[in-house]
Amino acid sequence: MVLGASFDTAEANRRFATEEAFPYPLLCDVDRRLGLSYKACANASDDYPRRITYVIGADSRIEQAITTKDPGGQADSILASL
Amino acid sequence: MSLVGTFLRRLFAGKSESALLPVGSVAPAFAVQDHMGRTVQLADLRGRRVVLWFFPKASTPG
């Protein structure tokens, strides 16, 4: 299961999902609660979350915590590690 | 003194910037609406592996 997450509105993320044909949900964390609890941002007033990715195991524990430096190449390396 | 202060500020700024949730810790519960208005809850996904990917802004590269 893949979940994208940003601080965008549902409308903006609907457009993005259509443009990119994402087959998975894009979470619309407009109040930054998700971003704050996952340390993607430091304040509820932040404009953007950091580029980070978590792999959460079936037991709901964090398996991997990744700061993305290469957005294009990250997906392959994460998939390869699973 | 100011050099040491600058060094320490940078050191700690760097640390807080890079701090993520620790591997092995319990993922914080969440319930967030997705782009279709559906509520997605981590509790409902228990038993499945989840990749949670934060991106800065819709309709921008990466």
Backbone of each chain as nested JSON, in Angstrom:
{
  "chains": [
    {"id": "A", "residues": [
      {"number": 1, "name": "MET", "atoms": {"N": [0.852, -1.193, 0.0], "CA": [0.0, 0.0, 0.0], "C": [0.883, 1.236, 0.0]}},
      {"number": 2, "name": "VAL", "atoms": {"N": [0.657, 2.116, -0.953], "CA": [1.416, 3.368, -1.017], "C": [0.468, 4.515, -0.707]}},
      {"number": 3, "name": "LEU", "atoms": {"N": [0.911, 5.436, 0.151], "CA": [0.153, 6.641, 0.446], "C": [1.045, 7.845, 0.192]}},
      {"number": 4, "name": "GLY", "atoms": {"N": [0.624, 8.728, -0.716], "CA": [1.299, 10.009, -0.866], "C": [0.709, 10.962, 0.16]}},
      {"number": 5, "name": "ALA", "atoms": {"N": [1.45, 11.981, 0.548], "CA": [0.919, 12.954, 1.512], "C": [1.533, 14.318, 1.251]}},
      {"number": 6, "name": "SER", "atoms": {"N": [0.681, 15.331, 1.244], "CA": [1.153, 16.712, 1.13], "C": [0.189, 17.597, 1.906]}},
      {"number": 7, "name": "PHE", "atoms": {"N": [0.474, 18.892, 1.904], "CA": [-0.396, 19.842, 2.606], "C": [-1.433, 20.444, 1.658]}},
      {"number": 8, "name": "ASP", "atoms": {"N": [-1.537, 19.891, 0.471], "CA": [-2.452, 20.443, -0.536], "C": [-3.908, 20.11, -0.231]}},
      {"number": 9, "name": "THR", "atoms": {"N": [-4.799, 20.871, -0.876], "CA": [-6.229, 20.598, -0.761], "C": [-6.582, 19.359, -1.587]}},
      {"number": 10, "name": "ALA", "atoms": {"N": [-7.755, 18.814, -1.319], "CA": [-8.221, 17.653, -2.087], "C": [-8.302, 17.995, -3.57]}},
      {"number": 11, "name": "GLU", "atoms": {"N": [-8.726, 19.202, -3.865], "CA": [-8.86, 19.604, -5.272], "C": [-7.493, 19.591, -5.973]}},
      {"number": 12, "name": "ALA", "atoms": {"N": [-6.484, 20.187, -5.333], "CA": [-5.138, 20.227, -5.928], "C": [-4.579, 18.817, -6.078]}},
      {"number": 13, "name": "ASN", "atoms": {"N": [-4.794, 17.979, -5.085], "CA": [-4.262, 16.615, -5.171], "C": [-5.053, 15.746, -6.147]}},
      {"number": 14, "name": "ARG", "atoms": {"N": [-6.355, 16.052, -6.322], "CA": [-7.136, 15.327, -7.345], "C": [-6.565, 15.609, -8.727]}},
      {"number": 15, "name": "ARG", "atoms": {"N": [-6.243, 16.879, -8.956], "CA": [-5.658, 17.27, -10.246], "C": [-4.313, 16.561, -10.442]}},
      {"number": 16, "name": "PHE", "atoms": {"N": [-3.489, 16.579, -9.395], "CA": [-2.155, 15.949, -9.452], "C": [-2.292, 14.448, -9.725]}},
      {"number": 17, "name": "ALA", "atoms": {"N": [-3.223, 13.805, -9.007], "CA": [-3.407, 12.358, -9.181], "C": [-3.854, 12.039, -10.609]}},
      {"number": 18, "name": "THR", "atoms": {"N": [-4.682, 12.907, -11.178], "CA": [-5.144, 12.7, -12.551], "C": [-4.006, 12.909, -13.539]}},
      {"number": 19, "name": "GLU", "atoms": {"N": [-3.24, 13.989, -13.332], "CA": [-2.115, 14.292, -14.237], "C": [-1.105, 13.152, -14.269]}},
      {"number": 20, "name": "GLU", "atoms": {"N": [-0.817, 12.612, -13.081], "CA": [0.246, 11.61, -12.971], "C": [-0.289, 10.185, -12.985]}},
      {"number": 21, "name": "ALA", "atoms": {"N": [-1.605, 10.05, -13.036], "CA": [-2.251, 8.725, -13.018], "C": [-1.806, 7.901, -11.812]}},
      {"number": 22, "name": "PHE", "atoms": {"N": [-1.71, 8.57, -10.635], "CA": [-1.347, 7.829, -9.421], "C": [-2.471, 6.853, -9.078]}},
      {"number": 23, "name": "PRO", "atoms": {"N": [-2.148, 5.59, -8.854], "CA": [-3.196, 4.617, -8.534], "C": [-3.448, 4.488, -7.032]}},
      {"number": 24, "name": "TYR", "atoms": {"N": [-2.897, 5.381, -6.242], "CA": [-3.018, 5.255, -4.784], "C": [-3.467, 6.586, -4.181]}},
      {"number": 25, "name": "PRO", "atoms": {"N": [-3.913, 6.549, -2.923], "CA": [-4.443, 7.772, -2.3], "C": [-3.364, 8.827, -2.071]}},
      {"number": 26, "name": "LEU", "atoms": {"N": [-3.74, 10.074, -2.245], "CA": [-2.895, 11.205, -1.855], "C": [-3.571, 11.853, -0.645]}},
      {"number": 27, "name": "LEU", "atoms": {"N": [-2.909, 11.8, 0.489], "CA": [-3.49, 12.35, 1.716], "C": [-3.356, 13.871, 1.718]}},
      {"number": 28, "name": "CYS", "atoms": {"N": [-4.423, 14.535, 2.125], "CA": [-4.481, 16.0, 2.079], "C": [-4.38, 16.52, 3.508]}},
      {"number": 29, "name": "ASP", "atoms": {"N": [-3.143, 16.677, 3.953], "CA": [-2.871, 17.019, 5.35], "C": [-2.923, 18.537, 5.525]}},
      {"number": 30, "name": "VAL", "atoms": {"N": [-4.088, 19.105, 5.282], "CA": [-4.196, 20.571, 5.256], "C": [-3.917, 21.195, 6.63]}},
      {"number": 31, "name": "ASP", "atoms": {"N": [-4.184, 20.473, 7.71], "CA": [-3.904, 21.039, 9.039], "C": [-2.526, 20.635, 9.584]}},
      {"number": 32, "name": "ARG", "atoms": {"N": [-1.747, 19.888, 8.774], "CA": [-0.348, 19.513, 9.125], "C": [-0.258, 18.548, 10.301]}},
      {"number": 33, "name": "ARG", "atoms": {"N": [-1.361, 17.974, 10.731], "CA": [-1.265, 17.073, 11.895], "C": [-0.445, 15.831, 11.57]}},
      {"number": 34, "name": "LEU", "atoms": {"N": [-0.66, 15.292, 10.364], "CA": [0.127, 14.128, 9.936], "C": [1.601, 14.518, 9.806]}},
      {"number": 35, "name": "GLY", "atoms": {"N": [1.841, 15.648, 9.143], "CA": [3.214, 16.116, 8.943], "C": [3.945, 16.354, 10.247]}},
      {"number": 36, "name": "LEU", "atoms": {"N": [3.236, 16.932, 11.215], "CA": [3.869, 17.181, 12.513], "C": [4.177, 15.874, 13.227]}},
      {"number": 37, "name": "SER", "atoms": {"N": [3.227, 14.93, 13.212], "CA": [3.46, 13.7, 13.978], "C": [4.507, 12.809, 13.315]}},
      {"number": 38, "name": "TYR", "atoms": {"N": [4.715, 12.969, 12.007], "CA": [5.738, 12.183, 11.31], "C": [7.006, 12.993, 11.031]}},
      {"number": 39, "name": "LYS", "atoms": {"N": [7.11, 14.167, 11.652], "CA": [8.305, 15.012, 11.546], "C": [8.62, 15.427, 10.108]}},
      {"number": 40, "name": "ALA", "atoms": {"N": [7.563, 15.595, 9.338], "CA": [7.741, 16.108, 7.978], "C": [7.787, 17.634, 7.982]}},
      {"number": 41, "name": "CYS", "atoms": {"N": [7.352, 18.22, 9.1], "CA": [7.454, 19.677, 9.247], "C": [7.64, 19.968, 10.732]}},
      {"number": 42, "name": "ALA", "atoms": {"N": [8.087, 21.197, 10.999], "CA": [8.356, 21.575, 12.387], "C": [7.207, 22.369, 12.991]}},
      {"number": 43, "name": "ASN", "atoms": {"N": [6.431, 23.042, 12.131], "CA": [5.361, 23.916, 12.615], "C": [4.115, 23.75, 11.752]}},
      {"number": 44, "name": "ALA", "atoms": {"N": [2.957, 24.015, 12.377], "CA": [1.691, 23.908, 11.644], "C": [1.558, 25.004, 10.594]}},
      {"number": 45, "name": "SER", "atoms": {"N": [2.453, 26.011, 10.662], "CA": [2.393, 27.091, 9.674], "C": [3.333, 26.846, 8.493]}},
      {"number": 46, "name": "ASP", "atoms": {"N": [4.08, 25.733, 8.504], "CA": [5.002, 25.456, 7.396], "C": [4.233, 25.29, 6.087]}},
      {"number": 47, "name": "ASP", "atoms": {"N": [4.819, 25.799, 5.016], "CA": [4.149, 25.742, 3.712], "C": [4.215, 24.354, 3.088]}},
      {"number": 48, "name": "TYR", "atoms": {"N": [5.338, 23.673, 3.283], "CA": [5.543, 22.381, 2.616], "C": [6.101, 21.356, 3.597]}},
      {"number": 49, "name": "PRO", "atoms": {"N": [5.773, 20.091, 3.385], "CA": [6.48, 19.047, 4.144], "C": [7.847, 18.779, 3.515]}},
      {"number": 50, "name": "ARG", "atoms": {"N": [8.755, 18.223, 4.308], "CA": [10.043, 17.78, 3.767], "C": [9.814, 16.551, 2.903]}},
      {"number": 51, "name": "ARG", "atoms": {"N": [10.766, 16.293, 2.022], "CA": [10.701, 15.074, 1.208], "C": [11.225, 13.908, 2.042]}},
      {"number": 52, "name": "ILE", "atoms": {"N": [10.31, 13.25, 2.734], "CA": [10.707, 12.086, 3.52], "C": [9.727, 10.944, 3.231]}},
      {"number": 53, "name": "THR", "atoms": {"N": [10.187, 9.746, 3.474], "CA": [9.361, 8.567, 3.225], "C": [9.539, 7.594, 4.38]}},
      {"number": 54, "name": "TYR", "atoms": {"N": [8.443, 7.027, 4.816], "CA": [8.493, 5.965, 5.822], "C": [7.964, 4.67, 5.225]}},
      {"number": 55, "name": "VAL", "atoms": {"N": [8.592, 3.579, 5.602], "CA": [8.01, 2.267, 5.358], "C": [7.517, 1.773, 6.716]}},
      {"number": 56, "name": "ILE", "atoms": {"N": [6.212, 1.541, 6.805], "CA": [5.582, 1.098, 8.056], "C": [5.259, -0.388, 7.908]}},
      {"number": 57, "name": "GLY", "atoms": {"N": [5.717, -1.169, 8.849], "CA": [5.527, -2.611, 8.769], "C": [4.093, -3.026, 9.074]}},
      {"number": 58, "name": "ALA", "atoms": {"N": [3.795, -4.289, 8.821], "CA": [2.456, -4.818, 9.071], "C": [2.086, -4.727, 10.552]}},
      {"number": 59, "name": "ASP", "atoms": {"N": [3.103, -4.628, 11.419], "CA": [2.862, -4.501, 12.86], "C": [2.759, -3.042, 13.288]}},
      {"number": 60, "name": "SER", "atoms": {"N": [2.665, -2.121, 12.324], "CA": [2.54, -0.674, 12.565], "C": [3.796, -0.056, 13.171]}},
      {"number": 61, "name": "ARG", "atoms": {"N": [4.925, -0.722, 13.025], "CA": [6.182, -0.109, 13.47], "C": [6.95, 0.433, 12.262]}},
      {"number": 62, "name": "ILE", "atoms": {"N": [7.765, 1.477, 12.521], "CA": [8.554, 2.083, 11.455], "C": [9.663, 1.105, 11.039]}},
      {"number": 63, "name": "GLU", "atoms": {"N": [9.646, 0.708, 9.775], "CA": [10.691, -0.193, 9.253], "C": [11.83, 0.582, 8.616]}},
      {"number": 64, "name": "GLN", "atoms": {"N": [11.482, 1.638, 7.914], "CA": [12.496, 2.475, 7.279], "C": [12.046, 3.927, 7.392]}},
      {"number": 65, "name": "ALA", "atoms": {"N": [13.021, 4.829, 7.602], "CA": [12.764, 6.27, 7.617], "C": [13.809, 6.896, 6.714]}},
      {"number": 66, "name": "ILE", "atoms": {"N": [13.336, 7.524, 5.645], "CA": [14.25, 7.933, 4.575], "C": [14.079, 9.413, 4.274]}},
      {"number": 67, "name": "THR", "atoms": {"N": [15.201, 10.139, 4.239], "CA": [15.19, 11.507, 3.728], "C": [15.55, 11.428, 2.255]}},
      {"number": 68, "name": "THR", "atoms": {"N": [14.655, 11.916, 1.41], "CA": [14.842, 11.759, -0.032], "C": [15.821, 12.783, -0.575]}},
      {"number": 69, "name": "LYS", "atoms": {"N": [16.835, 12.304, -1.231], "CA": [17.77, 13.216, -1.891], "C": [17.645, 13.104, -3.4]}},
      {"number": 70, "name": "ASP", "atoms": {"N": [17.105, 11.994, -3.856], "CA": [16.983, 11.747, -5.292], "C": [15.556, 11.285, -5.57]}},
      {"number": 71, "name": "PRO", "atoms": {"N": [14.617, 12.262, -5.722], "CA": [13.21, 11.864, -5.866], "C": [12.979, 10.868, -6.999]}},
      {"number": 72, "name": "GLY", "atoms": {"N": [13.74, 11.026, -8.09], "CA": [13.528, 10.153, -9.243], "C": [13.968, 8.724, -8.987]}},
      {"number": 73, "name": "GLY", "atoms": {"N": [15.044, 8.567, -8.212], "CA": [15.606, 7.234, -8.031], "C": [15.142, 6.536, -6.773]}},
      {"number": 74, "name": "GLN", "atoms": {"N": [14.387, 7.261, -5.943], "CA": [14.052, 6.709, -4.639], "C": [13.119, 5.513, -4.718]}},
      {"number": 75, "name": "ALA", "atoms": {"N": [12.122, 5.597, -5.585], "CA": [11.114, 4.543, -5.623], "C": [11.747, 3.186, -5.898]}},
      {"number": 76, "name": "ASP", "atoms": {"N": [12.683, 3.172, -6.845], "CA": [13.307, 1.898, -7.192], "C": [14.075, 1.33, -6.008]}},
      {"number": 77, "name": "SER", "atoms": {"N": [14.797, 2.212, -5.284], "CA": [15.603, 1.687, -4.181], "C": [14.725, 1.197, -3.04]}},
      {"number": 78, "name": "ILE", "atoms": {"N": [13.595, 1.879, -2.801], "CA": [12.697, 1.401, -1.743], "C": [12.064, 0.077, -2.149]}},
      {"number": 79, "name": "LEU", "atoms": {"N": [11.597, 0.006, -3.38], "CA": [10.965, -1.246, -3.833], "C": [11.956, -2.398, -3.762]}},
      {"number": 80, "name": "ALA", "atoms": {"N": [13.21, -2.101, -4.107], "CA": [14.219, -3.16, -4.085], "C": [14.477, -3.652, -2.666]}},
      {"number": 81, "name": "SER", "atoms": {"N": [14.252, -2.776, -1.672], "CA": [14.563, -3.142, -0.289], "C": [13.432, -3.923, 0.384]}},
      {"number": 82, "name": "LEU", "atoms": {"N": [12.263, -3.953, -0.224], "CA": [11.11, -4.594, 0.432], "C": [11.109, -6.107, 0.206]}}
    ]},
    {"id": "B", "residues": [
      {"number": 1, "name": "MET", "atoms": {"N": [34.324, 32.692, 20.817], "CA": [33.024, 32.333, 21.398], "C": [31.938, 32.319, 20.33]}},
      {"number": 2, "name": "SER", "atoms": {"N": [31.943, 33.37, 19.491], "CA": [30.895, 33.42, 18.471], "C": [31.074, 32.287, 17.453]}},
      {"number": 3, "name": "LEU", "atoms": {"N": [32.337, 31.928, 17.196], "CA": [32.573, 30.828, 16.265], "C": [32.031, 29.517, 16.83]}},
      {"number": 4, "name": "VAL", "atoms": {"N": [32.289, 29.316, 18.13], "CA": [31.789, 28.102, 18.781], "C": [30.261, 28.097, 18.761]}},
      {"number": 5, "name": "GLY", "atoms": {"N": [29.678, 29.282, 19.068], "CA": [28.217, 29.392, 19.061], "C": [27.642, 29.064, 17.698]}},
      {"number": 6, "name": "THR", "atoms": {"N": [28.28, 29.603, 16.662], "CA": [27.811, 29.341, 15.298], "C": [27.902, 27.857, 14.99]}},
      {"number": 7, "name": "PHE", "atoms": {"N": [29.018, 27.269, 15.37], "CA": [29.213, 25.837, 15.124], "C": [28.126, 25.011, 15.818]}},
      {"number": 8, "name": "LEU", "atoms": {"N": [27.883, 25.321, 17.105], "CA": [26.886, 24.551, 17.867], "C": [25.481, 24.744, 17.292]}},
      {"number": 9, "name": "ARG", "atoms": {"N": [25.175, 25.988, 16.917], "CA": [23.838, 26.228, 16.338], "C": [23.653, 25.403, 15.074]}},
      {"number": 10, "name": "ARG", "atoms": {"N": [24.701, 25.389, 14.238], "CA": [24.601, 24.617, 12.993], "C": [24.478, 23.131, 13.278]}},
      {"number": 11, "name": "LEU", "atoms": {"N": [25.236, 22.7, 14.256], "CA": [25.217, 21.275, 14.607], "C": [23.808, 20.858, 15.027]}},
      {"number": 12, "name": "PHE", "atoms": {"N": [23.215, 21.662, 15.925], "CA": [21.898, 21.278, 16.433], "C": [20.808, 21.524, 15.398]}},
      {"number": 13, "name": "ALA", "atoms": {"N": [20.973, 22.565, 14.598], "CA": [19.991, 22.812, 13.541], "C": [19.989, 21.624, 12.586]}},
      {"number": 14, "name": "GLY", "atoms": {"N": [21.185, 21.165, 12.259], "CA": [21.298, 20.02, 11.347], "C": [20.647, 18.788, 11.931]}},
      {"number": 15, "name": "LYS", "atoms": {"N": [20.843, 18.605, 13.242], "CA": [20.277, 17.408, 13.87], "C": [18.759, 17.449, 13.884]}},
      {"number": 16, "name": "SER", "atoms": {"N": [18.198, 18.618, 14.261], "CA": [16.745, 18.655, 14.347], "C": [16.145, 18.541, 12.947]}},
      {"number": 17, "name": "GLU", "atoms": {"N": [16.872, 19.064, 11.954], "CA": [16.372, 19.004, 10.593], "C": [16.307, 17.559, 10.083]}},
      {"number": 18, "name": "SER", "atoms": {"N": [17.301, 16.762, 10.475], "CA": [17.369, 15.421, 9.913], "C": [16.651, 14.385, 10.77]}},
      {"number": 19, "name": "ALA", "atoms": {"N": [16.153, 14.796, 11.955], "CA": [15.537, 13.824, 12.854], "C": [14.233, 13.296, 12.276]}},
      {"number": 20, "name": "LEU", "atoms": {"N": [14.162, 12.003, 12.118], "CA": [12.923, 11.357, 11.681], "C": [12.463, 10.445, 12.809]}},
      {"number": 21, "name": "LEU", "atoms": {"N": [11.287, 9.88, 12.661], "CA": [10.831, 8.909, 13.658], "C": [11.79, 7.721, 13.645]}},
      {"number": 22, "name": "PRO", "atoms": {"N": [12.154, 7.221, 14.823], "CA": [13.138, 6.136, 14.854], "C": [12.591, 4.818, 14.314]}},
      {"number": 23, "name": "VAL", "atoms": {"N": [13.464, 4.12, 13.601], "CA": [13.117, 2.784, 13.112], "C": [12.812, 1.891, 14.317]}},
      {"number": 24, "name": "GLY", "atoms": {"N": [11.741, 1.133, 14.238], "CA": [11.339, 0.243, 15.322], "C": [10.271, 0.842, 16.226]}},
      {"number": 25, "name": "SER", "atoms": {"N": [10.096, 2.178, 16.145], "CA": [9.062, 2.8, 16.984], "C": [7.682, 2.581, 16.36]}},
      {"number": 26, "name": "VAL", "atoms": {"N": [6.655, 2.721, 17.194], "CA": [5.286, 2.534, 16.7], "C": [4.891, 3.751, 15.864]}},
      {"number": 27, "name": "ALA", "atoms": {"N": [4.404, 3.523, 14.66], "CA": [3.995, 4.615, 13.775], "C": [2.805, 5.351, 14.395]}},
      {"number": 28, "name": "PRO", "atoms": {"N": [2.852, 6.692, 14.444], "CA": [1.732, 7.439, 15.025], "C": [0.426, 7.169, 14.278]}},
      {"number": 29, "name": "ALA", "atoms": {"N": [-0.65, 7.011, 15.034], "CA": [-1.964, 6.791, 14.423], "C": [-2.361, 8.038, 13.637]}},
      {"number": 30, "name": "PHE", "atoms": {"N": [-3.093, 7.826, 12.547], "CA": [-3.616, 8.983, 11.818], "C": [-4.924, 8.614, 11.14]}},
      {"number": 31, "name": "ALA", "atoms": {"N": [-5.706, 9.635, 10.869], "CA": [-6.922, 9.537, 10.059], "C": [-6.973, 10.813, 9.235]}},
      {"number": 32, "name": "VAL", "atoms": {"N": [-6.707, 10.694, 7.946], "CA": [-6.574, 11.861, 7.066], "C": [-7.425, 11.643, 5.819]}},
      {"number": 33, "name": "GLN", "atoms": {"N": [-8.037, 12.709, 5.329], "CA": [-8.824, 12.599, 4.09], "C": [-7.895, 12.55, 2.884]}},
      {"number": 34, "name": "ASP", "atoms": {"N": [-8.216, 11.673, 1.934], "CA": [-7.421, 11.622, 0.71], "C": [-8.029, 12.524, -0.358]}},
      {"number": 35, "name": "HIS", "atoms": {"N": [-7.458, 12.473, -1.566], "CA": [-7.858, 13.388, -2.637], "C": [-9.274, 13.119, -3.149]}},
      {"number": 36, "name": "MET", "atoms": {"N": [-9.834, 11.968, -2.773], "CA": [-11.205, 11.666, -3.177], "C": [-12.194, 11.873, -2.012]}},
      {"number": 37, "name": "GLY", "atoms": {"N": [-11.683, 12.422, -0.905], "CA": [-12.55, 12.688, 0.235], "C": [-12.764, 11.496, 1.151]}},
      {"number": 38, "name": "ARG", "atoms": {"N": [-12.027, 10.401, 0.89], "CA": [-12.135, 9.219, 1.749], "C": [-11.197, 9.381, 2.945]}},
      {"number": 39, "name": "THR", "atoms": {"N": [-11.641, 8.911, 4.111], "CA": [-10.774, 8.964, 5.286], "C": [-9.877, 7.726, 5.294]}},
      {"number": 40, "name": "VAL", "atoms": {"N": [-8.573, 7.959, 5.345], "CA": [-7.598, 6.878, 5.384], "C": [-7.034, 6.814, 6.797]}},
      {"number": 41, "name": "GLN", "atoms": {"N": [-7.207, 5.657, 7.449], "CA": [-6.727, 5.482, 8.827], "C": [-5.647, 4.417, 8.86]}},
      {"number": 42, "name": "LEU", "atoms": {"N": [-4.573, 4.718, 9.58], "CA": [-3.496, 3.733, 9.703], "C": [-4.025, 2.454, 10.359]}},
      {"number": 43, "name": "ALA", "atoms": {"N": [-4.927, 2.61, 11.322], "CA": [-5.451, 1.434, 12.035], "C": [-6.109, 0.443, 11.073]}},
      {"number": 44, "name": "ASP", "atoms": {"N": [-6.716, 0.964, 10.006], "CA": [-7.38, 0.086, 9.032], "C": [-6.377, -0.667, 8.165]}},
      {"number": 45, "name": "LEU", "atoms": {"N": [-5.118, -0.223, 8.18], "CA": [-4.098, -0.808, 7.299], "C": [-3.193, -1.78, 8.049]}},
      {"number": 46, "name": "ARG", "atoms": {"N": [-3.494, -2.006, 9.319], "CA": [-2.688, -2.939, 10.109], "C": [-2.691, -4.304, 9.426]}},
      {"number": 47, "name": "GLY", "atoms": {"N": [-1.524, -4.939, 9.385], "CA": [-1.413, -6.22, 8.685], "C": [-0.895, -6.051, 7.269]}},
      {"number": 48, "name": "ARG", "atoms": {"N": [-0.798, -4.792, 6.828], "CA": [-0.239, -4.511, 5.502], "C": [0.959, -3.593, 5.672]}},
      {"number": 49, "name": "ARG", "atoms": {"N": [1.918, -3.735, 4.774], "CA": [3.053, -2.81, 4.794], "C": [2.648, -1.536, 4.048]}},
      {"number": 50, "name": "VAL", "atoms": {"N": [2.99, -0.406, 4.625], "CA": [2.578, 0.889, 4.066], "C": [3.817, 1.732, 3.757]}},
      {"number": 51, "name": "VAL", "atoms": {"N": [3.869, 2.269, 2.558], "CA": [4.884, 3.262, 2.213], "C": [4.201, 4.626, 2.271]}},
      {"number": 52, "name": "LEU", "atoms": {"N": [4.639, 5.463, 3.206], "CA": [4.063, 6.805, 3.385], "C": [5.074, 7.82, 2.862]}},
      {"number": 53, "name": "TRP", "atoms": {"N": [4.707, 8.456, 1.78], "CA": [5.621, 9.291, 1.002], "C": [5.142, 10.736, 1.057]}},
      {"number": 54, "name": "PHE", "atoms": {"N": [5.934, 11.609, 1.679], "CA": [5.591, 13.033, 1.725], "C": [6.199, 13.734, 0.516]}},
      {"number": 55, "name": "PHE", "atoms": {"N": [5.386, 14.516, -0.17], "CA": [5.901, 15.327, -1.283], "C": [5.546, 16.788, -1.008]}},
      {"number": 56, "name": "PRO", "atoms": {"N": [6.405, 17.71, -1.474], "CA": [6.226, 19.113, -1.08], "C": [4.941, 19.743, -1.599]}},
      {"number": 57, "name": "LYS", "atoms": {"N": [4.61, 19.509, -2.864], "CA": [3.483, 20.242, -3.433], "C": [2.947, 19.508, -4.647]}},
      {"number": 58, "name": "ALA", "atoms": {"N": [1.624, 19.494, -4.769], "CA": [0.991, 18.853, -5.922], "C": [1.43, 19.526, -7.215]}},
      {"number": 59, "name": "SER", "atoms": {"N": [1.522, 18.715, -8.258], "CA": [1.814, 19.215, -9.612], "C": [3.169, 19.903, -9.716]}},
      {"number": 60, "name": "THR", "atoms": {"N": [4.123, 19.436, -8.892], "CA": [5.514, 19.872, -9.042], "C": [6.364, 18.613, -9.144]}},
      {"number": 61, "name": "PRO", "atoms": {"N": [7.54, 18.69, -9.8], "CA": [8.349, 17.487, -9.953], "C": [8.932, 17.006, -8.626]}},
      {"number": 62, "name": "GLY", "atoms": {"N": [8.952, 15.726, -8.416], "CA": [9.585, 15.126, -7.235], "C": [8.818, 15.376, -5.985]}}
    ]}
  ]
}
